[in-house]
């Protein structure tokens, strides 16, 4: 979700965390993360012990984490509403299957960014829907995150058969280098070469690789604790219901509220039908992290681009007329531009009250 902008301040634990991937000009090459050797950073001396302690596993794991000894282990810190955590999943699924017999074990550590991601049932449902077949540890209190010294989603830790962290990576992308490293560690463990064909560009739908070259919009939070670039004419009334009037126009990467909203620290709640949010963006894909009503009833919404239905530019969670429904708390893909990327004005209008809006992310 951004490179080192779009900071996610995890106030409850006093930590600073980042989701990597959206903002140009950051310190990580081409928004894709950085591979670092174990000597270049403070990394856990006993990573398997770190996995064994702390939070529970999503479901009963047939093997205790101690059974990872002698295995090559790829630990992935992720959270299910983060687009940068979702786009690596096709590669993790492929590697987990391809190298299982060579001794690779993929382990997911689900460390939530938003409060709703702490809910065990929601995580279990997301894991099933996303095809995550490897063990997943619930890290809602950030104990494993802190033990590893992790500071971003997604985080990857490459552990050799002797239980040592050989490399780590923050951010998505450069999958060929990661796979070559896995092959190297597996060959060291077995004493024979591992030279399977490298996985190509296999992401589809919402998991497709981003269009880095045309990406000109950063992750943007809506809750007041991290909100940025709200239209200058608007002032948020924290934790209080208020009516907002959108400005006539927006600068690139500016956004505004319209109608009745209650803006909290983490998200904003639409308090009446026709509440809306506008954003002037430049990217192929536009996503929003959205939350459903507390009573479980779906929330209908309508999306427009430059005042018109999106047509061929609709995302997977809306139709060509821009109509969609919020049924769960998760990431929704609302726009995928089918032609040349250009700056557009996006608007989402909630046709029912009760929806919550957390963040915009792009690709």
KETIFI-175449 format. One record per residue (C-alpha): residue in one letter; residue number from 1; x, y, z. Coordinates in nm, 4 decimals, always signed. Example, Ala and Ser with C-alpha at 12.3 -4.5 7.8 and 13.67 -1.06 7.14 Angstrom:
{"a" 1 {+1.2300 -0.4500 +0.7800}}
{"s" 2 {+1.3670 -0.1060 +0.7140}}
***
This chain:
{"x" 1 {+0.0000 +0.0000 +0.0000}}
{"x" 2 {+0.2680 +0.2650 -0.0169}}
{"x" 3 {+0.6402 +0.2665 -0.0207}}
{"x" 4 {+0.7140 +0.4531 +0.2953}}
{"x" 5 {+0.4363 +0.7004 +0.2478}}
{"x" 6 {+0.0879 +0.6152 +0.3536}}
{"x" 7 {+0.2197 +0.5260 +0.6990}}
{"x" 8 {-0.0035 +0.2950 +0.8949}}
{"x" 9 {+0.0304 +0.4066 +1.2551}}
{"x" 10 {-0.0658 +0.1123 +1.4679}}
{"x" 11 {-0.1536 +0.3237 +1.7687}}
{"x" 12 {-0.2639 +0.0365 +1.9883}}
{"x" 13 {+0.0852 -0.1104 +1.9983}}
{"x" 14 {+0.2872 +0.2049 +1.9445}}
{"x" 15 {+0.4471 +0.0668 +1.6267}}
{"x" 16 {+0.4918 +0.2112 +1.2816}}
{"x" 17 {+0.4220 -0.0139 +0.9834}}
{"x" 18 {+0.4094 +0.0241 +0.6095}}
{"x" 19 {+0.2357 -0.1523 +0.3239}}
{"x" 20 {+0.4607 -0.1244 +0.0228}}
{"x" 21 {+0.3784 -0.0588 -0.3359}}
{"x" 22 {+0.2062 +0.2607 -0.4461}}
{"x" 23 {+0.4051 +0.5813 -0.4223}}
{"x" 24 {+0.6794 +0.6763 -0.6702}}
{"x" 25 {+1.0109 +0.8125 -0.5523}}
{"x" 26 {+1.0557 +0.6084 -0.2352}}
{"x" 27 {+1.3703 +0.4319 -0.1221}}
{"x" 28 {+1.2802 +0.0879 -0.2571}}
{"x" 29 {+1.3640 +0.0252 -0.6199}}
{"x" 30 {+1.0604 +0.0537 -0.8502}}
{"x" 31 {+0.8155 +0.0202 -0.5586}}
{"x" 32 {+0.8919 -0.3509 -0.5461}}
{"x" 33 {+1.0718 -0.3956 -0.2173}}
{"x" 34 {+1.4320 -0.4798 -0.1424}}
{"x" 35 {+1.6191 -0.8011 -0.0833}}
{"x" 36 {+1.8512 -0.7692 +0.2145}}
{"x" 37 {+2.1036 -1.0096 +0.3597}}
{"x" 38 {+2.0752 -1.1238 +0.7196}}
{"x" 39 {+2.3910 -0.9293 +0.7999}}
{"x" 40 {+2.2355 -0.6033 +0.6755}}
{"x" 41 {+1.9552 -0.5795 +0.9312}}
{"x" 42 {+1.8545 -0.6885 +1.2777}}
{"x" 43 {+1.6797 -1.0191 +1.2192}}
{"x" 44 {+1.5710 -1.2922 +1.4589}}
{"x" 45 {+1.8485 -1.5253 +1.5632}}
{"x" 46 {+1.5924 -1.8017 +1.6325}}
{"x" 47 {+1.3093 -1.7501 +1.3807}}
{"x" 48 {+1.1570 -2.0944 +1.4319}}
{"x" 49 {+1.1265 -2.0269 +1.8041}}
{"x" 50 {+0.9604 -1.6965 +1.7167}}
{"x" 51 {+0.7041 -1.8849 +1.5106}}
{"x" 52 {+0.6461 -2.1352 +1.7895}}
{"x" 53 {+0.5632 -1.8665 +2.0458}}
{"x" 54 {+0.3007 -1.5955 +2.0540}}
{"x" 55 {-0.0391 -1.6186 +1.8862}}
{"x" 56 {-0.2483 -1.9153 +1.7846}}
{"x" 57 {-0.2603 -2.0825 +1.4440}}
{"x" 58 {-0.5696 -2.0314 +1.2336}}
{"x" 59 {-0.6541 -2.4008 +1.2442}}
{"x" 60 {-0.4934 -2.6945 +1.4201}}
{"x" 61 {-0.1643 -2.7491 +1.2452}}
{"x" 62 {-0.0788 -3.1169 +1.2076}}
{"x" 63 {+0.2874 -3.0376 +1.2690}}
{"x" 64 {+0.4138 -2.8156 +1.5461}}
{"x" 65 {+0.6356 -2.5288 +1.4286}}
{"x" 66 {+0.9299 -2.7189 +1.5779}}
{"x" 67 {+0.8796 -2.9703 +1.2953}}
{"x" 68 {+1.0104 -2.7026 +1.0589}}
{"x" 69 {+1.3622 -2.7911 +1.1667}}
{"x" 70 {+1.5589 -2.9147 +0.8684}}
{"x" 71 {+1.3171 -2.7499 +0.6240}}
{"x" 72 {+1.3597 -2.4439 +0.4074}}
{"x" 73 {+1.0919 -2.2040 +0.5310}}
{"x" 74 {+0.9483 -1.8963 +0.3618}}
{"x" 75 {+0.7701 -1.6779 +0.6166}}
{"x" 76 {+0.5251 -1.4244 +0.4728}}
{"x" 77 {+0.3876 -1.1401 +0.6843}}
{"x" 78 {+0.0616 -1.0328 +0.5258}}
{"x" 79 {-0.2888 -0.9041 +0.5907}}
{"x" 80 {-0.5893 -0.9887 +0.3802}}
{"x" 81 {-0.7166 -0.6386 +0.2927}}
{"x" 82 {-0.3786 -0.5113 +0.1656}}
{"x" 83 {-0.3441 -0.5172 -0.2147}}
{"x" 84 {+0.0339 -0.5556 -0.1821}}
{"x" 85 {-0.0234 -0.8674 +0.0281}}
{"x" 86 {-0.2680 -1.0089 -0.2272}}
{"x" 87 {-0.0625 -0.9682 -0.5439}}
{"x" 88 {+0.2205 -1.2047 -0.4303}}
{"x" 89 {-0.0260 -1.4857 -0.3495}}
{"x" 90 {-0.0194 -1.6510 -0.6955}}
{"x" 91 {+0.3570 -1.6963 -0.6610}}
{"x" 92 {+0.3338 -1.8289 -0.3057}}
{"x" 93 {+0.0668 -2.0776 -0.4137}}
{"x" 94 {+0.2829 -2.1922 -0.7031}}
{"x" 95 {+0.6024 -2.2225 -0.4998}}
{"x" 96 {+0.4306 -2.4053 -0.2134}}
{"x" 97 {+0.3096 -2.6730 -0.4565}}
{"x" 98 {+0.6159 -2.6834 -0.6836}}
{"x" 99 {+0.8775 -2.7198 -0.4100}}
{"x" 100 {+0.6848 -2.9121 -0.1453}}
{"x" 101 {+0.8647 -3.2379 -0.2227}}
{"x" 102 {+1.1993 -3.0563 -0.2195}}
{"x" 103 {+1.1457 -2.9519 +0.1427}}
{"x" 104 {+0.9942 -2.6036 +0.1186}}
{"x" 105 {+0.7331 -2.4956 +0.3738}}
{"x" 106 {+0.5504 -2.1646 +0.3303}}
{"x" 107 {+0.4184 -2.0104 +0.6517}}
{"x" 108 {+0.1848 -1.7115 +0.6640}}
{"x" 109 {+0.1827 -1.4707 +0.9576}}
{"x" 110 {-0.1403 -1.2709 +0.9412}}
{"x" 111 {-0.0745 -0.9396 +1.1157}}
{"x" 112 {-0.3779 -0.7079 +1.0800}}
{"x" 113 {-0.3670 -0.3463 +0.9743}}
{"x" 114 {-0.7331 -0.2719 +1.0546}}
{"x" 115 {-0.9343 -0.3863 +1.3554}}
{"x" 116 {-1.1734 -0.6008 +1.1489}}
{"x" 117 {-0.8794 -0.8128 +1.0323}}
{"x" 118 {-0.8373 -0.9428 +1.3865}}
{"x" 119 {-1.1600 -1.1409 +1.3564}}
{"x" 120 {-1.0711 -1.5098 +1.3314}}
{"x" 121 {-1.3778 -1.6035 +1.1258}}
{"x" 122 {-1.3075 -1.3298 +0.8714}}
{"x" 123 {-0.9439 -1.4375 +0.8369}}
{"x" 124 {-1.0489 -1.8006 +0.7956}}
{"x" 125 {-1.2968 -1.7048 +0.5230}}
{"x" 126 {-1.0383 -1.4902 +0.3433}}
{"x" 127 {-0.7786 -1.7694 +0.3591}}
{"x" 128 {-1.0247 -2.0126 +0.2008}}
{"x" 129 {-1.1360 -1.7687 -0.0694}}
{"x" 130 {-0.7766 -1.6732 -0.1557}}
{"x" 131 {-0.6566 -2.0331 -0.1871}}
{"x" 132 {-0.4044 -2.0079 +0.0951}}
{"x" 133 {-0.3247 -2.3722 +0.1719}}
{"x" 134 {-0.0211 -2.3253 +0.3958}}
{"x" 135 {-0.0258 -2.2770 +0.7758}}
{"x" 136 {-0.1344 -1.9310 +0.8893}}
{"x" 137 {-0.0489 -1.7878 +1.2283}}
{"x" 138 {-0.2770 -1.5231 +1.3790}}
{"x" 139 {-0.0602 -1.2347 +1.4971}}
{"x" 140 {-0.3227 -0.9853 +1.6115}}
{"x" 141 {-0.1071 -0.8557 +1.8977}}
{"x" 142 {+0.2005 -0.8143 +1.6709}}
{"x" 143 {+0.4094 -1.0452 +1.8896}}
{"x" 144 {+0.5611 -1.2384 +1.5976}}
{"x" 145 {+0.5923 -0.9188 +1.3923}}
{"x" 146 {+0.7967 -0.7607 +1.6731}}
{"x" 147 {+1.0015 -1.0748 +1.7278}}
{"x" 148 {+1.1061 -1.0740 +1.3616}}
{"x" 149 {+1.1588 -0.6975 +1.3599}}
{"x" 150 {+0.9266 -0.6731 +1.0607}}
{"x" 151 {+0.8104 -0.3292 +0.9475}}
{"x" 152 {+0.5951 -0.3708 +0.6371}}
{"x" 153 {+0.3361 -0.5687 +0.4449}}
{"x" 154 {+0.4267 -0.7881 +0.2708}}
{"x" 155 {+0.7383 -0.9061 +0.4488}}
{"x" 156 {+0.9280 -1.2196 +0.3396}}
{"x" 157 {+1.1892 -1.4094 +0.5421}}
{"x" 158 {+1.3957 -1.6864 +0.3804}}
{"x" 159 {+1.5075 -1.9406 +0.6418}}
{"x" 160 {+1.7552 -2.2133 +0.5540}}
{"x" 161 {+1.7539 -2.5741 +0.6728}}
{"x" 162 {+1.9742 -2.4804 +0.9704}}
{"x" 163 {+1.7067 -2.2383 +1.0938}}
{"x" 164 {+1.8966 -1.9203 +0.9991}}
{"x" 165 {+1.7374 -1.6215 +0.8236}}
{"x" 166 {+1.9469 -1.5886 +0.5099}}
{"x" 167 {+1.7608 -1.3049 +0.3437}}
{"x" 168 {+1.4550 -1.0917 +0.3918}}
{"x" 169 {+1.2480 -0.8770 +0.1634}}
{"x" 170 {+0.9934 -0.5986 +0.2133}}
{"x" 171 {+0.7477 -0.5374 -0.0673}}
{"x" 172 {+0.6101 -0.7184 -0.3663}}
{"x" 173 {+0.7772 -0.7902 -0.6989}}
{"x" 174 {+1.1061 -0.9363 -0.8275}}
{"x" 175 {+0.9702 -1.2879 -0.7883}}
{"x" 176 {+1.2390 -1.4469 -1.0054}}
{"x" 177 {+1.5131 -1.3430 -0.7608}}
{"x" 178 {+1.3106 -1.4775 -0.4688}}
{"x" 179 {+1.2519 -1.8092 -0.6430}}
{"x" 180 {+1.6185 -1.8466 -0.7336}}
{"x" 181 {+1.7053 -1.7950 -0.3694}}
{"x" 182 {+1.4569 -2.0631 -0.2646}}
{"x" 183 {+1.6137 -2.3003 -0.5173}}
{"x" 184 {+1.9575 -2.2224 -0.3765}}
{"x" 185 {+1.8501 -2.2914 -0.0178}}
{"x" 186 {+1.6708 -2.6118 -0.1164}}
{"x" 187 {+1.9785 -2.7322 -0.3095}}
{"x" 188 {+2.2020 -2.6608 -0.0102}}
{"x" 189 {+1.9703 -2.8634 +0.2124}}
{"x" 190 {+1.9451 -3.1655 -0.0179}}
{"x" 191 {+2.2908 -3.1594 -0.1730}}
{"x" 192 {+2.1451 -3.1762 -0.5238}}
{"x" 193 {+2.0433 -2.9066 -0.7694}}
{"x" 194 {+1.6900 -2.7715 -0.7775}}
{"x" 195 {+1.6376 -2.6161 -1.1173}}
{"x" 196 {+1.2642 -2.6092 -1.1868}}
{"x" 197 {+1.1445 -2.3556 -1.4414}}
{"x" 198 {+1.0875 -2.0168 -1.2786}}
{"x" 199 {+0.7294 -1.9061 -1.2326}}
{"x" 200 {+0.6219 -1.6470 -1.4897}}
{"x" 201 {+0.3750 -1.3605 -1.4618}}
{"x" 202 {+0.0722 -1.5525 -1.3360}}
{"x" 203 {-0.1358 -1.2976 -1.1446}}
{"x" 204 {-0.4956 -1.2669 -1.2641}}
{"x" 205 {-0.7873 -1.0447 -1.1699}}
{"x" 206 {-0.7287 -0.8482 -0.8534}}
{"x" 207 {-0.3955 -1.0334 -0.8092}}
{"x" 208 {-0.2555 -0.9096 -1.1432}}
{"x" 209 {+0.0733 -0.7214 -1.1302}}
{"x" 210 {+0.0304 -0.3436 -1.1025}}
{"x" 211 {+0.0974 -0.1022 -1.3859}}
{"x" 212 {+0.4009 +0.0602 -1.2259}}
{"x" 213 {+0.4793 +0.2861 -1.5232}}
{"x" 214 {+0.1460 +0.4701 -1.5082}}
{"x" 215 {+0.0978 +0.4649 -1.1326}}
{"x" 216 {+0.0677 +0.8203 -1.0056}}
{"x" 217 {-0.1546 +0.7914 -0.6968}}
{"x" 218 {-0.0554 +0.6827 -0.3439}}
{"x" 219 {-0.2454 +0.4883 -0.0849}}
{"x" 220 {-0.4832 +0.7240 +0.0935}}
{"x" 221 {-0.6424 +0.6660 +0.4337}}
{"x" 222 {-0.9869 +0.8037 +0.5163}}
{"x" 223 {-0.9912 +0.7827 +0.8969}}
{"x" 224 {-0.8650 +1.1029 +1.0565}}
{"x" 225 {-0.5591 +0.9452 +1.2255}}
{"x" 226 {-0.3845 +0.9028 +0.8905}}
{"x" 227 {-0.5911 +1.1040 +0.6442}}
{"x" 228 {-0.4004 +1.3138 +0.3909}}
{"x" 229 {-0.4840 +1.5279 +0.0880}}
{"x" 230 {-0.8465 +1.5933 +0.1879}}
{"x" 231 {-0.9861 +1.8882 -0.0091}}
{"x" 232 {-0.8769 +2.2149 +0.1513}}
{"x" 233 {-1.2355 +2.3370 +0.1756}}
{"x" 234 {-1.3329 +2.0466 +0.4035}}
{"x" 235 {-1.2621 +2.0093 +0.7741}}
{"x" 236 {-1.3321 +1.6778 +0.9429}}
{"x" 237 {-1.5370 +1.6701 +1.2610}}
{"x" 238 {-1.3700 +1.3800 +1.4478}}
{"x" 239 {-1.6016 +1.1091 +1.5838}}
{"x" 240 {-1.9072 +1.3244 +1.5151}}
{"x" 241 {-2.1782 +1.3010 +1.2524}}
{"x" 242 {-2.1589 +1.5905 +1.0091}}
{"x" 243 {-2.2747 +1.6921 +0.6612}}
{"x" 244 {-2.0055 +1.7563 +0.3994}}
{"x" 245 {-2.0297 +1.9532 +0.0753}}
{"x" 246 {-1.7843 +1.8406 -0.1959}}
{"x" 247 {-1.5867 +2.1068 -0.3856}}
{"x" 248 {-1.6517 +2.1654 -0.7552}}
{"x" 249 {-1.3144 +2.0179 -0.8548}}
{"x" 250 {-1.0188 +1.8306 -0.7079}}
{"x" 251 {-0.6445 +1.8436 -0.7620}}
{"x" 252 {-0.4717 +1.5204 -0.8610}}
{"x" 253 {-0.4725 +1.2831 -0.5608}}
{"x" 254 {-0.7140 +1.5045 -0.3720}}
{"x" 255 {-1.0385 +1.3648 -0.2336}}
{"x" 256 {-1.3562 +1.4836 -0.0677}}
{"x" 257 {-1.6619 +1.3689 +0.1234}}
{"x" 258 {-2.0206 +1.4404 +0.0265}}
{"x" 259 {-2.3341 +1.3999 +0.2377}}
{"x" 260 {-2.3583 +1.2785 +0.5955}}
{"x" 261 {-2.0571 +1.1028 +0.7491}}
{"x" 262 {-1.9137 +1.0130 +1.0880}}
{"x" 263 {-1.5347 +1.0150 +1.0531}}
{"x" 264 {-1.3485 +0.8005 +1.3043}}
{"x" 265 {-0.9805 +0.7445 +1.3563}}
{"x" 266 {-0.9615 +0.4346 +1.1374}}
{"x" 267 {-1.2559 +0.4747 +0.8975}}
{"x" 268 {-1.5532 +0.6917 +0.8021}}
{"x" 269 {-1.9142 +0.5681 +0.8220}}
{"x" 270 {-2.1811 +0.6747 +0.5736}}
{"x" 271 {-2.4681 +0.7935 +0.7930}}
{"x" 272 {-2.7306 +0.8366 +0.5214}}
{"x" 273 {-2.8113 +0.7171 +0.1716}}
{"x" 274 {-2.6331 +0.9131 -0.1029}}
{"x" 275 {-2.3212 +0.9768 +0.1076}}
{"x" 276 {-2.0299 +0.9841 -0.1343}}
{"x" 277 {-1.6520 +1.0076 -0.1737}}
{"x" 278 {-1.4675 +1.1531 -0.4715}}
{"x" 279 {-1.1005 +1.1031 -0.5627}}
{"x" 280 {-0.8977 +1.2459 -0.8502}}
{"x" 281 {-0.6530 +0.9664 -0.9342}}
{"x" 282 {-0.4121 +0.8397 -1.1978}}
{"x" 283 {-0.3645 +0.4622 -1.2036}}
{"x" 284 {-0.4885 +0.1599 -1.3926}}
{"x" 285 {-0.6550 +0.0116 -1.0835}}
{"x" 286 {-0.8434 +0.1741 -0.7982}}
{"x" 287 {-0.9322 -0.0275 -0.4882}}
{"x" 288 {-1.1044 +0.0629 -0.1642}}
{"x" 289 {-1.1015 -0.1124 +0.1700}}
{"x" 290 {-1.4702 -0.1077 +0.2658}}
{"x" 291 {-1.6659 -0.2403 +0.5614}}
{"x" 292 {-2.0190 -0.3786 +0.5711}}
{"x" 293 {-2.3046 -0.2731 +0.7983}}
{"x" 294 {-2.2945 -0.4038 +1.1529}}
{"x" 295 {-2.6348 -0.5726 +1.1049}}
{"x" 296 {-2.5003 -0.7790 +0.8145}}
{"x" 297 {-2.7292 -0.6303 +0.5498}}
{"x" 298 {-2.5592 -0.5612 +0.2149}}
{"x" 299 {-2.4853 -0.2006 +0.1215}}
{"x" 300 {-2.5480 -0.1042 -0.2387}}
{"x" 301 {-2.3210 +0.1475 -0.4071}}
{"x" 302 {-2.2702 +0.3157 -0.7440}}
{"x" 303 {-1.9340 +0.4046 -0.9011}}
{"x" 304 {-1.8760 +0.6658 -1.1710}}
{"x" 305 {-1.5705 +0.7855 -1.3624}}
{"x" 306 {-1.5806 +1.1488 -1.4729}}
{"x" 307 {-1.9513 +1.1444 -1.3945}}
{"x" 308 {-2.0316 +0.8423 -1.6142}}
{"x" 309 {-2.0731 +0.4665 -1.5519}}
{"x" 310 {-1.7325 +0.2933 -1.5806}}
{"x" 311 {-1.8283 +0.0642 -1.8693}}
{"x" 312 {-1.5240 -0.1379 -1.9764}}
{"x" 313 {-1.3199 +0.0269 -1.6989}}
{"x" 314 {-1.5110 -0.1408 -1.4157}}
{"x" 315 {-1.3294 -0.3484 -1.1540}}
{"x" 316 {-1.4102 -0.7027 -1.0503}}
{"x" 317 {-1.6435 -0.5890 -0.7705}}
{"x" 318 {-1.8704 -0.3694 -0.9847}}
{"x" 319 {-2.0535 -0.4126 -1.3140}}
{"x" 320 {-2.0301 -0.1968 -1.6258}}
{"x" 321 {-2.3004 +0.0303 -1.4822}}
{"x" 322 {-2.0887 +0.0827 -1.1722}}
{"x" 323 {-2.3234 -0.1052 -0.9394}}
{"x" 324 {-2.1871 -0.3184 -0.6562}}
{"x" 325 {-2.2581 -0.4392 -0.3032}}
{"x" 326 {-2.0597 -0.4459 +0.0173}}
{"x" 327 {-2.1160 -0.7790 +0.1878}}
{"x" 328 {-1.8019 -0.8124 +0.3997}}
{"x" 329 {-1.5088 -0.6130 +0.5320}}
{"x" 330 {-1.2360 -0.6449 +0.2686}}
{"x" 331 {-1.0600 -0.4898 -0.0300}}
{"x" 332 {-1.2855 -0.4120 -0.3282}}
{"x" 333 {-1.1528 -0.3528 -0.6805}}
{"x" 334 {-1.3689 -0.0771 -0.8273}}
{"x" 335 {-1.1760 +0.0391 -1.1340}}
{"x" 336 {-0.9478 -0.1297 -1.3863}}
{"x" 337 {-0.8894 +0.1037 -1.6781}}
{"x" 338 {-0.8920 -0.0908 -2.0046}}
{"x" 339 {-0.7299 +0.1745 -2.2249}}
{"x" 340 {-0.4441 +0.4181 -2.1756}}
{"x" 341 {-0.4222 +0.5357 -1.8163}}
{"x" 342 {-0.5114 +0.8980 -1.7553}}
{"x" 343 {-0.6254 +1.1115 -1.4639}}
{"x" 344 {-0.9906 +1.0485 -1.3810}}
{"x" 345 {-1.2370 +1.1649 -1.1199}}
{"x" 346 {-1.3759 +0.8668 -0.9323}}
{"x" 347 {-1.6897 +0.8830 -0.7219}}
{"x" 348 {-1.8570 +0.6195 -0.5082}}
{"x" 349 {-2.2100 +0.6871 -0.3852}}
{"x" 350 {-2.3505 +0.4648 -0.1119}}
{"x" 351 {-2.7157 +0.3930 -0.1859}}
{"x" 352 {-2.7726 +0.2610 +0.1664}}
{"x" 353 {-2.6356 +0.3932 +0.4968}}
{"x" 354 {-2.3962 +0.2093 +0.7253}}
{"x" 355 {-2.0958 +0.1351 +0.5035}}
{"x" 356 {-1.7467 +0.2127 +0.6318}}
{"x" 357 {-1.4618 +0.3412 +0.4148}}
{"x" 358 {-1.1038 +0.2811 +0.5285}}
{"x" 359 {-0.8567 +0.3479 +0.2465}}
{"x" 360 {-0.7864 +0.3828 -0.1252}}
{"x" 361 {-0.5109 +0.1784 -0.2875}}
{"x" 362 {-0.3958 +0.1733 -0.6501}}
{"x" 363 {-0.2177 -0.0458 -0.9010}}
***
